[in-house]
């Protein structure tokens, strides 16, 4: 099979020993969709010690993850690791070409896209090997830099705000612009499609993808989760106001329970900056109906989702949310639990207010009063209505976010010359 099989190579900067990120899940779903007897998927990571011995970390049917020798460098200046990225790619491709013929490599997909990895890949694959080079754009790098925070206790916060953020914003702009020189682009939203279609005609839009493997499709009566008539709301992901409006969600629950309600409960799961975690822990001590559980492995999330009456993330409107498309929307919808979010990006294509979920209007700052009113409205619905809305969302997710639904389009994209 190897002799006749075409190969698609995914280039990442993932640590393969930590398989918990949304990006890792997305590439797994790509691999499921395109892997076949005629198309082999191989993952290579630049985040390993290029001096170490390369090995196969995971080998499944039609998929290999190569190299587990992690090179522990700081990620703040990963955009400038040109030499490390070149040596890593050169070493791993020498290994690859000992196993497979270079003519078998159909295309290379770059994910994610730091400045150094983009430039090195353009030089390495397009100039040195003349291999077809693709890239995925799921968020604006320049927008991410604006929302970037400090994740550890450090005295460098003023330097981060004055020097590092502007520098990363500039590198983000350059990285976003260089995508037009790739042979094809996978975009995650219609906004990205409109942006890049003016410069690159070979574009395919693939929305958020999520696997249904870990989520049972058995219906559950939400009443079994409502001891003491609590209305349980859950949030999972990176805890941030700029990205998901989490602090506004917390304030909304606090306001509601402080006025005339006492049955709203919010559980938070996920990492954040040291400042945000400190703030949330203080709020939890003052308000026992706000509970923070820290980070949990990805495989533990799916069973927990179904414990809640509502899953919420009221995203504010900014560059990151306008172009991006949250992976958690697909995972939440697949759970069959009703979802509350805002009308940013392509959300309205899949969530219809009161039918397949709930929407609040997006704005630069989350309107806490409007959010509170929406929560009261949702809480007033009978359980059968909420159950139907959750089931409608699940059906939409199975139709649009299942990786196998996009298999034919992805195979054509990766194999076309």
C-alpha positions as a printed NumPy array, in Angstrom:
array([[  0.   ,   0.   ,   0.   ],
       [  2.829,   2.391,   0.856],
       [  4.22 ,   2.386,  -2.672],
       [  0.954,   3.568,  -4.242],
       [ -0.358,   5.606,  -1.309],
       [ -0.297,   9.393,  -1.42 ],
       [  0.832,  11.16 ,   1.752],
       [ -0.473,  14.315,   3.383],
       [  1.886,  15.757,   5.999],
       [  0.601,  17.906,   8.856],
       [  3.241,  20.25 ,  10.263],
       [  2.438,  21.452,  13.785],
       [  4.157,  22.761,  16.879],
       [  2.156,  20.486,  19.204],
       [  3.595,  18.494,  22.044],
       [  2.192,  15.064,  21.098],
       [  2.251,  13.934,  24.719],
       [ -0.457,  16.524,  25.553],
       [ -3.364,  15.731,  23.258],
       [ -5.907,  18.161,  24.726],
       [ -5.978,  21.292,  22.572],
       [ -8.768,  22.283,  20.135],
       [ -6.146,  22.331,  17.386],
       [ -5.122,  18.763,  18.125],
       [ -8.779,  17.696,  17.957],
       [ -9.235,  19.494,  14.65 ],
       [ -6.279,  17.725,  13.039],
       [ -7.504,  14.396,  14.399],
       [-10.84 ,  15.066,  12.69 ],
       [ -9.049,  15.943,   9.423],
       [ -7.141,  12.678,   9.695],
       [-10.344,  10.713,  10.226],
       [-11.98 ,  12.389,   7.245],
       [ -9.215,  11.906,   4.666],
       [ -7.389,   8.772,   5.867],
       [ -7.97 ,   5.893,   3.452],
       [ -6.227,   3.095,   1.598],
       [ -5.012,   5.698,  -0.899],
       [ -4.205,   8.62 ,   1.418],
       [ -1.889,   8.406,   4.439],
       [ -1.708,  11.2  ,   7.031],
       [  1.582,  11.854,   8.838],
       [  2.036,  14.403,  11.618],
       [  5.38 ,  16.076,  12.29 ],
       [  5.996,  18.542,  15.103],
       [  8.67 ,  21.21 ,  15.311],
       [  8.285,  21.184,  19.09 ],
       [ 10.852,  18.519,  19.744],
       [ 14.578,  18.317,  20.256],
       [ 15.884,  18.156,  16.675],
       [ 19.038,  16.482,  18.046],
       [ 17.023,  13.574,  19.438],
       [ 16.105,  10.293,  17.837],
       [ 12.863,  10.452,  15.892],
       [ 10.241,   7.845,  16.71 ],
       [  6.604,   7.074,  15.986],
       [  4.458,   8.232,  18.908],
       [  1.071,   7.009,  17.67 ],
       [  0.363,   4.733,  14.737],
       [ -3.218,   4.117,  13.716],
       [ -4.751,   3.036,  10.451],
       [ -3.84 ,   5.623,   7.8  ],
       [ -2.191,   7.934,  10.388],
       [  1.197,   8.323,  12.096],
       [  2.387,  10.854,  14.669],
       [  6.157,  11.122,  14.503],
       [  8.582,  12.212,  17.275],
       [  8.026,  12.582,  20.98 ],
       [ 11.315,  14.175,  22.016],
       [  9.964,  17.471,  23.314],
       [ 12.265,  20.485,  23.183],
       [ 11.242,  22.648,  26.147],
       [ 11.752,  26.203,  24.971],
       [  9.647,  29.168,  26.03 ],
       [  6.733,  29.875,  23.701],
       [  6.636,  33.685,  24.086],
       [  9.114,  34.188,  21.229],
       [  8.182,  31.119,  19.218],
       [  7.555,  33.43 ,  16.249],
       [ 11.321,  33.945,  16.001],
       [ 12.596,  30.363,  16.282],
       [ 13.679,  30.2  ,  12.65 ],
       [ 16.746,  28.01 ,  13.151],
       [ 15.004,  25.564,  15.51 ],
       [ 12.094,  25.163,  13.096],
       [ 14.374,  24.638,  10.105],
       [ 16.51 ,  22.037,  11.858],
       [ 13.422,  20.232,  13.149],
       [ 11.796,  20.105,   9.711],
       [ 15.02 ,  19.05 ,   8.028],
       [ 15.63 ,  16.23 ,  10.504],
       [ 12.063,  14.925,  10.455],
       [ 11.839,  14.996,   6.645],
       [ 15.095,  13.075,   6.335],
       [ 13.448,  10.43 ,   8.484],
       [ 10.257,  10.613,   6.423],
       [ 12.055,  10.153,   3.119],
       [ 13.811,   7.08 ,   4.439],
       [ 10.375,   5.487,   4.817],
       [  8.483,   6.967,   1.862],
       [  9.291,   8.37 ,  -1.56 ],
       [  9.228,  12.154,  -1.897],
       [  6.929,  11.881,  -4.932],
       [  4.348,  10.22 ,  -2.697],
       [  3.921,  13.439,  -0.7  ],
       [  0.804,  15.039,  -2.139],
       [  0.734,  18.129,   0.059],
       [  1.808,  19.627,   3.373],
       [ -0.615,  21.392,   5.717],
       [  0.738,  23.943,   8.174],
       [ -1.088,  24.234,  11.503],
       [ -0.756,  26.44 ,  13.507],
       [  1.057,  29.337,  11.898],
       [  3.772,  31.157,  13.823],
       [  5.812,  33.646,  11.799],
       [  8.982,  31.548,  11.918],
       [  7.157,  28.365,  10.911],
       [  5.366,  30.116,   8.034],
       [  8.576,  31.568,   6.589],
       [ 10.628,  28.408,   7.111],
       [  7.875,  26.269,   5.537],
       [  7.617,  28.518,   2.477],
       [ 11.385,  28.259,   1.972],
       [ 11.652,  24.582,   2.863],
       [  8.707,  23.078,   0.989],
       [  8.073,  25.458,  -1.913],
       [ 11.678,  26.328,  -2.785],
       [ 13.729,  23.346,  -1.621],
       [ 11.321,  20.485,  -2.41 ],
       [  8.617,  22.096,  -4.603],
       [  5.957,  20.37 ,  -2.508],
       [  2.417,  21.738,  -2.501],
       [  2.023,  23.795,   0.684],
       [ -1.323,  24.506,   2.388],
       [ -2.25 ,  26.439,   5.514],
       [ -5.241,  26.629,   7.848],
       [ -6.513,  29.97 ,   9.115],
       [ -8.832,  29.642,  12.076],
       [ -7.908,  32.816,  13.955],
       [ -6.138,  36.058,  13.122],
       [ -2.674,  35.941,  14.666],
       [ -2.725,  39.725,  15.021],
       [ -6.031,  39.546,  16.928],
       [ -4.752,  36.846,  19.291],
       [ -1.818,  39.055,  20.259],
       [ -4.212,  41.848,  21.286],
       [ -6.074,  39.485,  23.635],
       [ -2.923,  37.889,  24.991],
       [ -2.451,  37.842,  28.765],
       [  0.224,  36.792,  31.248],
       [ -0.291,  33.171,  32.313],
       [  2.294,  33.027,  35.117],
       [  3.246,  35.178,  38.075],
       [  5.804,  37.564,  36.708],
       [  7.203,  41.037,  37.162],
       [  7.282,  41.43 ,  33.366],
       [  3.645,  42.467,  32.873],
       [  4.521,  46.128,  32.05 ],
       [  7.095,  44.887,  29.545],
       [  4.508,  42.505,  28.105],
       [  2.039,  45.368,  27.536],
       [  4.53 ,  47.962,  26.303],
       [  6.984,  45.893,  24.264],
       [  5.942,  42.275,  23.735],
       [  2.311,  42.82 ,  22.724],
       [  3.094,  45.39 ,  19.99 ],
       [  5.9  ,  43.161,  18.701],
       [  3.624,  40.106,  18.56 ],
       [  0.889,  42.176,  16.914],
       [  3.316,  43.167,  14.151],
       [  4.493,  39.583,  13.652],
       [  0.839,  38.516,  13.646],
       [  0.038,  40.948,  10.839],
       [  2.953,  39.626,   8.782],
       [  1.948,  36.01 ,   9.464],
       [ -1.656,  36.666,   8.419],
       [ -0.492,  38.366,   5.212],
       [  1.931,  35.572,   4.223],
       [ -0.967,  33.103,   3.958],
       [ -1.669,  34.416,   0.443],
       [  1.592,  32.833,  -0.796],
       [  0.464,  29.305,   0.059],
       [ -0.957,  26.969,  -2.577],
       [ -4.254,  26.67 ,  -0.739],
       [ -5.984,  27.826,   2.432],
       [ -8.457,  26.089,   4.724],
       [-10.579,  28.736,   6.438],
       [-12.932,  28.226,   9.364],
       [-15.426,  31.038,   8.744],
       [-17.086,  33.041,   5.973],
       [-15.266,  36.156,   7.2  ],
       [-11.908,  34.486,   6.554],
       [-13.173,  33.242,   3.192],
       [-14.055,  36.78 ,   2.095],
       [-10.717,  38.116,   3.345],
       [ -8.443,  35.65 ,   1.535],
       [-10.478,  34.909,  -1.584],
       [ -9.311,  38.188,  -3.094],
       [ -5.719,  36.918,  -3.067],
       [ -5.925,  33.132,  -3.25 ],
       [ -8.584,  31.309,  -5.274],
       [ -7.819,  27.861,  -3.865],
       [ -9.805,  28.147,  -0.635],
       [-12.025,  25.669,   1.153],
       [-14.213,  26.582,   4.117],
       [-14.499,  23.885,   6.758],
       [-16.427,  24.896,   9.885],
       [-15.637,  23.723,  13.375],
       [-15.386,  19.938,  13.544],
       [-16.164,  17.693,  16.464],
       [-16.255,  13.967,  16.945],
       [-19.297,  12.3  ,  18.425],
       [-17.233,   9.381,  19.747],
       [-17.277,  10.379,  23.413],
       [-20.77 ,  11.879,  23.623],
       [-23.691,   9.536,  24.092],
       [-26.73 ,  10.224,  21.95 ],
       [-29.037,   8.922,  24.639],
       [-31.482,  11.572,  25.732],
       [-31.398,  12.642,  29.362],
       [-34.155,  14.315,  31.323],
       [-32.654,  17.502,  32.7  ],
       [-34.903,  17.245,  35.718],
       [-32.545,  14.698,  37.241],
       [-29.895,  17.417,  37.465],
       [-32.108,  19.938,  39.232],
       [-31.85 ,  19.082,  42.903],
       [-33.181,  21.995,  44.97 ],
       [-34.512,  23.453,  41.73 ],
       [-31.067,  24.672,  40.692],
       [-30.592,  25.795,  37.1  ],
       [-27.077,  24.587,  36.336],
       [-25.002,  26.491,  33.784],
       [-21.625,  25.232,  32.587],
       [-18.628,  26.79 ,  30.853],
       [-15.613,  24.878,  29.496],
       [-12.545,  26.406,  27.863],
       [ -9.996,  29.172,  28.232],
       [-11.545,  31.536,  30.782],
       [-11.423,  34.991,  29.29 ],
       [-13.674,  38.021,  29.021],
       [-12.253,  39.121,  25.672],
       [-12.716,  35.727,  24.043],
       [-15.85 ,  34.253,  25.664],
       [-17.357,  36.917,  27.917],
       [-16.904,  34.714,  30.994],
       [-16.602,  37.53 ,  33.546],
       [-19.813,  39.072,  32.201],
       [-21.493,  35.687,  32.539],
       [-20.342,  35.486,  36.169],
       [-21.572,  39.024,  36.886],
       [-24.913,  38.231,  35.304],
       [-25.395,  35.201,  37.58 ],
       [-24.35 ,  37.226,  40.631],
       [-26.829,  40.005,  39.751],
       [-29.687,  37.559,  39.22 ],
       [-29.096,  35.7  ,  42.454],
       [-28.745,  38.988,  44.293],
       [-32.098,  40.408,  43.141],
       [-34.916,  37.891,  43.376],
       [-33.488,  34.571,  42.236],
       [-31.426,  32.057,  44.136],
       [-31.42 ,  29.088,  41.798],
       [-28.802,  29.943,  39.156],
       [-25.528,  28.043,  39.521],
       [-22.426,  28.434,  37.338],
       [-19.596,  25.875,  37.07 ],
       [-16.374,  26.875,  35.306],
       [-13.752,  24.508,  33.878],
       [-10.524,  25.564,  32.197],
       [ -7.225,  27.437,  32.451],
       [ -6.64 ,  31.184,  32.334],
       [ -4.188,  33.926,  33.206],
       [ -3.01 ,  34.161,  36.782],
       [ -4.959,  37.415,  37.247],
       [ -8.234,  35.965,  35.968],
       [ -7.933,  32.827,  38.094],
       [ -7.231,  34.968,  41.165],
       [-10.336,  37.075,  40.417],
       [-12.545,  34.012,  39.923],
       [-11.33 ,  32.378,  43.123],
       [-12.227,  35.538,  45.061],
       [-15.689,  35.579,  43.472],
       [-16.177,  31.898,  44.296],
       [-15.414,  32.548,  47.967],
       [-17.964,  35.386,  48.055],
       [-20.619,  33.634,  45.964],
       [-20.932,  29.879,  46.562],
       [-23.13 ,  29.421,  43.472],
       [-20.044,  30.234,  41.34 ],
       [-17.707,  27.229,  41.315],
       [-14.316,  26.93 ,  39.649],
       [-12.969,  23.429,  39.005],
       [ -9.669,  24.209,  37.248],
       [ -8.493,  22.406,  34.112],
       [ -9.514,  18.862,  33.274],
       [ -8.367,  16.541,  30.452],
       [-10.342,  16.789,  27.226],
       [-11.621,  13.216,  27.418],
       [-13.311,  14.004,  30.751],
       [-15.315,  16.944,  29.396],
       [-17.87 ,  15.13 ,  27.22 ],
       [-19.534,  13.127,  30.033],
       [-19.668,  16.212,  32.285],
       [-21.425,  18.379,  29.678],
       [-24.69 ,  16.504,  30.068],
       [-24.924,  17.338,  33.768],
       [-25.967,  20.893,  32.941],
       [-29.212,  22.583,  31.941],
       [-27.393,  25.17 ,  29.815],
       [-23.905,  25.656,  28.359],
       [-22.982,  29.309,  27.923],
       [-20.283,  31.526,  26.433],
       [-21.53 ,  35.039,  25.462],
       [-18.632,  36.073,  23.214],
       [-17.981,  39.817,  22.813],
       [-17.322,  41.262,  19.365],
       [-13.643,  41.832,  18.55 ],
       [-11.17 ,  40.854,  15.832],
       [-10.501,  37.431,  17.309],
       [-14.165,  36.454,  17.682],
       [-15.231,  38.124,  14.42 ],
       [-12.928,  35.947,  12.293],
       [-12.615,  32.862,  14.483],
       [-15.201,  30.193,  15.175],
       [-15.215,  28.543,  18.584],
       [-14.63 ,  24.786,  18.648],
       [-16.636,  24.566,  21.856],
       [-19.83 ,  25.464,  19.956],
       [-19.696,  22.144,  18.089],
       [-18.858,  20.17 ,  21.226],
       [-21.621,  21.877,  23.208],
       [-24.223,  21.329,  20.477],
       [-23.284,  17.657,  20.124],
       [-23.957,  17.136,  23.831],
       [-27.667,  17.785,  23.31 ],
       [-27.633,  20.419,  26.075],
       [-29.015,  23.844,  25.019],
       [-26.344,  26.433,  24.247],
       [-26.33 ,  30.19 ,  24.879],
       [-23.834,  32.276,  22.938],
       [-23.682,  35.523,  20.943],
       [-24.215,  36.236,  17.27 ],
       [-20.524,  36.601,  16.322],
       [-18.818,  35.065,  13.284],
       [-20.831,  32.228,  11.687],
       [-22.832,  31.35 ,  14.78 ],
       [-26.136,  32.415,  13.192],
       [-25.648,  29.84 ,  10.447],
       [-26.108,  27.064,  13.006],
       [-27.862,  28.544,  16.054],
       [-31.395,  29.856,  15.577],
       [-32.607,  31.617,  18.694],
       [-35.194,  29.6  ,  20.565],
       [-35.054,  26.714,  18.059],
       [-31.553,  25.207,  18.128],
       [-30.065,  27.306,  20.916],
       [-30.106,  30.808,  22.312],
       [-28.425,  33.985,  21.073],
       [-27.703,  37.4  ,  22.536],
       [-26.679,  40.23 ,  20.227],
       [-22.935,  40.663,  19.946],
       [-21.251,  43.919,  20.921],
       [-17.783,  45.077,  21.911],
       [-18.783,  44.785,  25.556],
       [-21.201,  42.108,  26.74 ],
       [-24.464,  43.693,  27.926],
       [-24.857,  42.104,  31.366],
       [-28.484,  43.261,  31.736],
       [-29.443,  41.789,  28.367],
       [-27.639,  38.58 ,  29.249],
       [-29.476,  38.402,  32.587],
       [-32.841,  38.858,  30.856],
       [-31.979,  36.079,  28.432],
       [-31.052,  33.723,  31.253],
       [-34.368,  34.422,  32.997],
       [-36.198,  33.787,  29.712],
       [-34.401,  30.453,  29.245],
       [-35.016,  29.47 ,  32.864],
       [-38.746,  30.066,  32.423],
       [-39.058,  27.498,  29.614],
       [-40.421,  24.083,  30.486],
       [-38.04 ,  21.152,  30.438],
       [-39.594,  19.562,  27.362],
       [-38.99 ,  22.746,  25.371],
       [-35.365,  22.91 ,  26.526],
       [-34.928,  19.236,  25.658],
       [-36.257,  19.793,  22.112],
       [-33.899,  22.743,  21.615],
       [-30.946,  20.626,  22.745],
       [-31.938,  17.802,  20.392],
       [-32.301,  20.232,  17.471],
       [-28.798,  21.545,  18.159],
       [-27.39 ,  18.022,  18.224],
       [-28.983,  17.193,  14.858],
       [-27.49 ,  20.332,  13.298],
       [-24.068,  19.526,  14.762],
       [-24.168,  15.965,  13.416],
       [-25.03 ,  17.306,   9.979],
       [-22.533,  20.159,   9.733],
       [-19.672,  19.415,  12.158],
       [-19.125,  15.709,  11.544],
       [-15.693,  15.363,   9.877],
       [-16.942,  12.605,   7.567],
       [-19.481,  15.021,   6.065],
       [-16.525,  17.012,   4.678],
       [-14.415,  14.016,   3.635],
       [-14.899,  14.275,  -0.147],
       [-14.176,  18.011,  -0.248],
       [-11.088,  17.634,   1.956],
       [ -9.687,  14.714,  -0.049],
       [-10.065,  16.708,  -3.285],
       [ -8.375,  19.692,  -1.647],
       [ -5.4  ,  17.74 ,  -0.312],
       [ -4.891,  15.636,  -3.454],
       [ -5.411,  18.285,  -6.139],
       [ -2.36 ,  19.542,  -7.935]])
